[in-house]
Amino acid sequence: MIGLDVTAVFVSLFALFIGLGFYGKYWRRGDLSHVHEWSLAGRKLGTWLVFFLIGADLYTAYSFVAIPSGVFAKGSLYFFAIPYVMLTFGVAMVTMPRLWSLAREKGYITASDFVKDRFGSTALSIMIAVTGIVAELPYIALQIVGMQAVLTVMLAGIANSQLVEEAALLISFVILAAFTYTSGLRGATLTAVFKDVIIWATVVVVMVAVPIGMGGFAHVFAPMTPSYVKLPQNMEPAYVTLILGSALALYLYPHAINGVLSSESAEKLRKSTALLPLYGVGLAVLALMGIMAYSSPATMKFLSGFPESSRGILVVPSLILHTLPGWFSGIALLGIFVGGLVPAAIMAMAQANLLTRNIIKEFRPGMSGITETRITKISSTAFKFIALGFVFAVPATYAISLQLLGGILIAQVLPAVLLGLYVRSLKRMPLIIGLLAGIGSGIYMVEAANNFGQLTVSLFGTFFGPVYIAVISLAINLSVALVGSLLLRKGTHKMTG
């Protein structure tokens, strides 16, 4: 059982987290009855606030436990996350300032707003919105899986620990829903800064204190096998396509775009994006914790008490608890825990914006701004608890399977959203057909490779060999959209020639 010092620090800092969330209503005051004030913080966030907000938005509780878990179980393959995050910020630097400028000029709140205006298609806009909403749900659920890992480690040895864990998660989400409803993105921003400061402190301490406590880096890396140094045989295509597909998809998620559009200016957005690769350094250190665990007898003994299938996800919180002082363990574990709550709040807000603005409002065009904001707030709350109920109802492995599908789905909005920013020749009907082709082929390949069950095969799918399915389905989508647009353009020229 954990010591009282761990619990006391954890609970005290969580109380501070709650206070910051509710204080957001009064920070940089704005009329929160307007949806852009509630969900985008009035588009008033500067360089460092956007840096912390998007950092908290993209580097989540699940990231902090899943990447080290993959390294712990599979080795070097899971280091794909490091180059992928570096590449994704290059994609963001090229595309997001332009999207921000258009959004500021024309009042866009979501990517679907841009798509509707750019292509004059309500159908395509609704399809983009539905894709974003569906792709976000398992993403929120996986934040809860990361939070569960922290609670599982902290509650080990306590009677009825599962019941206590579920109660703790429920209470946390009730509090999250309350301050998000009240403060909107302002509360999420303040708590994001709080969470990121803790995570950075944890990264620095782990990198210094853990190796010293274990006798130096030579001892830490002694248990490494060849799989930690080089990729498994024939997995190079998987590694490369995972990097490419993930980098192209990340800034298509509604919560990422929500963070981008909250920036005060395009220039400040560029500066914050240029700084964001620093989080990749932190993620690399956290990934190494998957190796450090093997050199900690106390950690390995603790993990041996759990089924082999669930040990990986517990590596980081277990290593923290068994190698760092109790008071600092409380700080670090709280950082990972709220690292799930903050992005969950922003993800649910982004989903709610899509539902209200790009689906409901299409059928109720006369909706007032106050009504729109109220429905958005209620929808945001509902999405949080839908994800929580999903985690309670299904095994974590199934949630992970659906998240892989979510990544494949969100990649299919790239032609309309990212290419739409620059390629003027794109036509709406080929984009619609391409989106359907990409989604349909992606779902088919996931079913063929995995049968939607537990991850019994490689996450890249076996239908086309060791290649990330999102890249294949996106290639199909792009081919249809680009070739179809070209043919329509030629046909139009012939008719007008």
N, C-alpha and C positions, 0 to 999 in steps of 0.2 A: 504493500500500500504506500501511496505517496505521503510525504511529510506535510505537516501543517504549514510550513514555510512556503511550499509550492502552491498549496491551495490559497493561502492568504494573499500572496502576490497576484495570483491569477484572478481571484475574485475582485481585489481592489482595482486592478487595472481594467477589468471588465466594467466596473462601475464608472470609471473615468471615460471609457469608450462610450457608454450609454449617455453620459452627460454631454460629451461632444456632439453626439448625434442629435440630441434635442436642442442644443445650443445653436445648431446650424440655422434654425429658423430666424434667429436674430443677427446672424453674421452676414454682413454685406446685404442689408435688408433689400427686399424686393417684393413686389406684389405676387405672392405665390398662387393667386387665382389664375395667373397666366401660365400656360403650359411651358413656355420657354423659360420662365423664371423658375418654375418648380423642377423641371426635368433637365435643364441645361444651365442652371445657376445664373440665368440672365446673360449667358455668353460673356462672363466677366472674369474668367480665371486666367491668371498670368502664367508665365513660363514655368515656374517651380510648382505651382498648384496643379497645372496640367500634367507635369512630370510625375508628381506623386499620384494623381488621380488615375492616369492611364497605367502607371506602374502597378497600382493596386488592382486595377481593372483587369489587366492581362496576366499578372503574376499572382495566381490565386492559391488558396489552401490546397487545392488538388495538385497544382503544379509543384508545390513545395514537398508533397509526399509522393506523387506519382513518378516523377523523374528519378529521384533516388531509389524508389522501389524498383523501377525498371533496370537501373544500373546494378542494384543488389542482386536481382534475379537473372538478368541477361547480359550484363556487361556493356561493352562499348556501343552497341547498337543504339542505346537510349541517349547517348551523347549527341544524337541528331538535334536535340533541343537547343544546343548551344549555337551552332551555325544558323539554325532556322530563325532564332530570334534576332540575330544580327541582320539576316537578309530581309526579314519582314519590316524592319524599320527603314530599310532602303525603299521598299515598296510604299510605305507610308509617307516618306519624304517626298516622293514624286506625286502621289495622288491626293493625300489628305488636305494639304493647304488649298488646292484648287477646289475640292469639295467644300471646304470651310468658306471660301470666298463666295461661291455660288449660294451656299446656305444663308450666309449673312445678307447677301443682296436680295434674295427672293423669299427669305423667311422659312427655309426648310428646317424641319425638326428631325426628320428621318431620311434614310437613303431612298425609301419608297417615294417620299415627296419629290426628290430629285428625278427619279425614274419617270414618274407620272408627268412632270413638267417637260422633261427632256424628250420623251418619246410620244407624249400625248396619248398614253394608253392606261386607262384605269385597270384593265385586266392584268397587264404586266405589273403594275404597281401593287395590286392585291396579291399576286403570286409571290412577289419579292417579300412582301410583308408576312405572308403565311410561312414562307420558307424560313425567315428570320425567327419568327416566334417558335416554330417547331424545333429549330436547331438550338435555340437557347435553353429549352426546358431541361434536356439531359445535362447541359453545361452547369445549370444551377444545381441540379441534383448531385453532380460530382463535387461541388464545393462542400456540400453536406457530407459526402463520403470522406473528404479530407478532414472536416471538423470531427467526424466520428472517430477517425484515427486518433486524434488528440484525446478525446474523451475515453476511448477504450484503454489507452495507456494509463491515463490518470485514475480510472476507476477500477483497474485490474485488482482483483482480490476482494472487492466490496460485494456484499450480498445484493442480489437483484441489480447487478450493474447495468444490464441492458435496459431495464425499466428506468433507472436513474438517467442513463444516457439519453433515452428518448425524451424524457421529461426536460432535461437540460436543453436539448435541441429545440423542443417546442417553445420553451420560455424564451430562448434566444431569438427565435424567429418572430414571436409576438412582439418583443421589444424592437427588433429590427423593423417590422412592419409599422409599428407606432411612430418611430422617429423618422422613417422614410416618408410616411404619409404626411407628417407634420413639417419636415424640413426639406424634403426633396433632395436634389443633388448637392445642395449646400452641406447638409448633414453627412452625406456620403463622402464629400471632399475632405471635411475635417477628420473624419474617422479614417480616411485613406492615408492622410499624412501621419496620423497616430500609428497606424498599422505598419506603414513603410519604415518609419523610424525604428520600430521594434525589430522588424525583419532585418534591416541593415545592421543593427547592433548584434543580432544573433549571428549573421553571416561572419562578421569580423571576429567575434568571440570564438565561434566554432573553428574558424580557420587557424586561430592562434592557440587557443587553450586545449582543444581536443588532441591535436598531434603532440603537443608538449606533454600532456598527461599520459599519452600512450608511448612515450619514448622517442618521439621524432617521426618525421615523414617516412623514413626508411622502414620503420616498424609498421606504420599504418598501411603502407602499400605492399608489405611483404606477402600477404595472402593472395595477391592478384594472380589470376591465371591468364593465359594468352587471350581469352575472350575479352578481357578488359583493355587490351592493347590494340587488337586488330578485329575487324569485322568478321563474323562467321562466314563460312564459305558461301559464295554466290549471293551475298546479301548487299552488295554495293548498289544495285538498282533500287533496292528497298530504301537504303539509307538516303540516297540522293533524292528520290521522289518524295520521301517523307519530308525532307527539308523544303523542297520546292512547293509541294502541296500545302504544307502547313503555313509557310511564309505567305503564300498568296491568299490563304483563307482568313488569317487572323483578324485583319482589319476590315473584313466584311461582316463580322459579327456585329449585331446591332449595338451591343454595349460598348464596343470599341469606337464606333462612329458617334455614339452618344458622348463619350469622353472628348473626342476630337472637336465636336461642334460646341462644346462648352468654353473653348478657348476665347480669349479676348481679341486676338488678332492672328492673321495668318503667319506673321513674322514670329510671334511668340510660340505658335504651334510648331514651327520649324525648329526653333531653339530647343523646345522640350523634346521633340522627336530625336534631335541629334544627341540628347543626353540619355535617352532611354536605353541604348545598348549597355549602359552601366548595370542594368538589371540582369543582363546576360551573364556578366561576371559573377553576380551573386548567385544566379541559378547554377553556374558551373561549380561553385563551391558547395552548394547544397547537393548537387548530383554526386559529388565526391563522398558525401556522407553515406551513400550506398556501399562504398568500399570501406570506409572507416568502421562501419558496424562490425565487420568481420574481425577487427583487431580489438574489439571490446568484449571480453568474456561475459561481463554482466549483461550487456545488451543481447548477446547471442543466447544466453541462458534464459532471459526474459522472453525472447521471441520464440524459443522452443516450446513454450507453453501454449502457443496458438497453432491452429491448423496451418500447414505449409502454404496453402493458397492465400492466406490473409497476412502472412508475415511481412511481405514486402511493403505494404501500405503503412505498416507500423514502424518502419526502420527509423525515420527521422525523429518522431517524438520519443521513441525508445532510447535512441542514442543520446538525445538531449537530456533526458531524465536520468540516465545512468552515467553520464560523463561530466556534467556541469553542476555547479553548486545549486542547491535546492531553490534559493531565491531567484537565481537567474533562469533556472528551468521554468519557473512560473512565468517569467517575462516572455521567454521564447515560445512556450506553448500557447500563451495567450495571443502572441503575434500570428501564429499559424491558424489559430481558431478564428480570430476576427478576419484573417486573410480569406476566409470563406464567406463571412457575413457581408463584408464591404462589396465584393464583386457581385454577390447574389442580389444585393439591393439595386445595383446599377443595371444588371441584366434584366431584372423584373421591370424596372422603369422603362428600359428600352423596348421590351416586349409590349408593355402597356401603351407606349406611344404608337407603335405599329398597329395595335389592335384598334385604338380609338381613332387615330388620324387617318389611317390608310385602309381600314375595313369598315368600322361602324359609321364613320363620318361620310363615307361614300353613299351610304343608304339613308343618312340623316344629314343632308347638306346644310340645313338651316340651324344646326346645333350651335349654341352660344359658346363663347370661350370658357365661361365659368363651368358650364355643363361638361365640356370636353375635359377640362382639368379634373373635375370631380370623378368622371368615369375612368380617367387615366389613373388616378390615385387608387381607386377601388380595384381596378384591374391589376395594378402592380402588386397590391396585397394578395390578391387571389393567386397570381402566378407563383409567388413565394411559397404559398402553402400547398399548391398543386405539386411543386417539386419536392417539398418536404414529405408529403403523403406518398409520392412515388418511391422515395428512398425507403420509407417504412414498409412499403408493400412488396418491393422486389429485391432480389439479391444485388449486391454491389457490382458483381461481374456483369449482370444484365444492363445496369446503368452505364457501365463502361462501354459495352457493345453499342448501346444507343448513342453514346457520345461520339464514337467513331463514325456512326452513320450521320450524326449531326454535322461533323466536319465535312463529310462528303456533300451533304445538302447545301451548306452555306457557301461552299466553293462555287456552286453553280450560279450564284448571282453576280459573279465577277464580270461577265461580258456586259451586262446592263449597267452595273454600278461603276466599275473602274474603267473599262474601255469606253463606256458612255461619256466619261469626262473628256475624252480626247478624240475618239474616232467618230467623225460626223456622219459617215456613210452607213452606220448601223440602222437597221429597220426593225420596227417593233414586232412584226409577225415572225421573222426568223429568230428573234430573241426569245419569243414565247415558245416556239417549237424547240429551240436549242435548250432552253431551261427544262422543259419537260423531258427531252431526250437525255440530258445529263442526270436529272433526278431519277428517271426510270432505269437507266443503265446502272447507275450507282447502287440503287436498291437491289436490282437483280444480282449484281456481282457480290454484294454483301450477303445476300441470301444463298447464292451458290457457294461462296467460300465458307460461310459461317453458319448458315441456317438460322440466323438471328439468335443463336443460343449463346452459351458461354464461350469464351475465347479459346477454343480448342485448336485453332490454327493461327497462323501468322496474321497480325492485324492488317497486313497489306493485301490480304486475299490471295487465294491460290488460283483464281480463275485465269489471270494473265501472268502467273508467276509472281515473283517477289517484287511487285510494284504497287505503290499506294493507290488504292482504287479511286480516290478523289482526283488524281492526276489523269487517269484514263477517262473517267466520266466527264471531267472538265474539257478534255481534248475533243470528245464527241460533241459536247455543247458548243464549244468555240467553232468547230468545223461547220456545224449547222448554221450558227448565227452569222459567221463571216461569209461563207459561200452563198447562203440564202440572201443575205443583204446585197452581195455583189450581183447576183442574178437579177434581183428585183431592180437594182439600179440600172443595169444594162437594159432590162426590159422597158423601164421608164424612158431611158434615152432613145430607144428605138421608136417608141410611141410618139415622142415629142420631136424626133429628128425629121 
